[in-house]
Amino acid sequence: GYQVTNVEASMSSPSSLLHWTRRMIEIRKQNPAFGLGSYTELPSSNPAVLAFLREAPLAEEGGDDDLVLCVHNFSRFAQPTELDLSRFGGRHPVELFGGVRFPAIGELPYLLTLAGHGFYWFRLRQDAV
């Protein structure tokens, strides 16, 4: 309750819910697809995992679209899933919270394992030639 966790304590703790929520809002602001993008649900090999794509064209001429892949595990247990991302072949998923670059997408189903109630938000980046 508020007697133990107050705003002052949350502000001084980098692992607090307050900092986590602020980071989520910051990520949303940096990726226009979250607010303005189209929503496309993607088939998942696991019924406990929801995957969808948010896609918005970027204003700059010649720029790639802003593509954000969201994958959410609704189970309390770790869950694997395979996603058909072949239409994005050659792109690299970059995790939005830590900037971790995942392996390139190819023709085969893309395998992910999510922690219990875990999620990934990825920006699908096209590497510069």
C-alpha positions in Angstrom: 0.0 0.0 0.0 0.9 3.7 0.0 2.4 3.4 3.5 5.2 1.2 2.1 5.5 2.3 -1.6 4.9 6.0 -2.1 5.8 8.3 -5.0 9.0 9.6 -3.4 10.3 6.1 -2.9 9.2 5.1 -6.5 11.0 8.1 -8.0 14.3 7.0 -6.3 14.0 3.4 -7.4 14.9 2.6 -11.0 13.1 -0.7 -10.8 9.8 0.8 -9.6 6.5 0.5 -11.4 6.6 4.3 -11.9 9.9 4.1 -13.9 8.7 1.1 -15.8 5.5 2.9 -16.8 7.4 6.1 -17.8 9.6 3.9 -20.0 6.6 2.3 -21.7 5.1 5.8 -22.4 8.5 7.0 -23.8 8.7 3.9 -26.1 5.2 4.6 -27.3 6.0 8.2 -28.1 9.2 7.2 -30.0 7.2 4.7 -32.2 4.4 6.3 -34.2 3.0 2.9 -35.1 1.6 2.4 -31.6 -0.7 5.4 -31.9 -1.3 5.8 -35.6 -0.5 2.5 -37.1 -2.7 -0.2 -38.5 -3.3 -3.3 -36.4 -2.8 -6.8 -38.0 -3.1 -9.9 -35.8 -0.6 -12.6 -36.7 -1.2 -16.3 -36.4 0.7 -17.9 -33.5 1.4 -21.6 -33.1 0.5 -21.3 -29.4 -3.0 -20.3 -28.3 -1.6 -18.7 -25.1 0.4 -16.2 -27.2 -1.0 -13.2 -29.0 1.1 -11.6 -31.8 0.2 -8.5 -33.8 1.8 -6.0 -36.0 1.5 -2.2 -35.7 2.5 -0.5 -39.0 2.6 3.2 -39.9 4.3 4.9 -42.8 7.1 7.3 -41.9 6.9 10.9 -43.0 10.4 10.9 -44.5 10.4 10.2 -48.2 12.1 6.9 -49.0 12.1 5.8 -45.4 10.9 2.4 -44.2 7.6 2.0 -42.6 7.5 2.0 -38.8 6.9 -1.7 -38.1 6.3 -2.8 -34.5 5.8 -6.5 -33.7 4.1 -7.1 -30.3 4.1 -10.6 -28.9 2.3 -11.3 -25.5 2.1 -14.5 -23.4 -1.1 -14.7 -21.5 0.0 -17.8 -19.6 1.6 -17.7 -16.2 4.1 -20.3 -17.6 6.9 -19.8 -20.1 5.6 -20.4 -23.6 7.2 -21.0 -27.0 5.6 -19.8 -30.2 6.4 -19.9 -33.9 5.4 -16.9 -36.1 5.3 -16.7 -39.9 7.3 -13.5 -40.5 8.6 -14.5 -43.9 7.2 -11.4 -45.5 9.7 -9.4 -43.4 12.6 -11.6 -44.5 16.0 -9.9 -43.9 14.8 -7.6 -41.2 16.1 -7.8 -37.7 13.8 -7.6 -34.7 15.2 -5.0 -32.3 13.6 -5.2 -28.8 12.3 -1.8 -27.8 13.1 -1.8 -24.1 16.8 -2.8 -24.2 17.7 -2.3 -27.9 18.7 -6.0 -28.2 19.0 -7.0 -31.8 17.6 -10.5 -32.4 18.5 -12.8 -35.3 17.4 -11.9 -38.8 14.0 -13.1 -40.0 14.2 -15.7 -42.8 11.8 -18.0 -44.6 11.3 -20.4 -41.7 8.9 -19.7 -38.9 10.4 -17.4 -36.3 10.7 -19.1 -32.9 10.4 -17.1 -29.7 10.1 -18.2 -26.1 8.3 -15.8 -23.7 8.4 -15.8 -19.9 5.2 -16.3 -18.0 3.0 -13.2 -18.6 6.0 -11.9 -20.6 6.0 -9.9 -23.8 8.2 -8.5 -26.5 7.9 -5.3 -28.4 10.1 -5.3 -31.5 10.9 -2.8 -34.1 11.5 -4.6 -37.4 14.5 -2.9 -38.9 15.7 -3.2 -42.4 19.5 -3.2 -42.4 21.2 -0.6 -44.5 22.8 -1.9 -47.7 
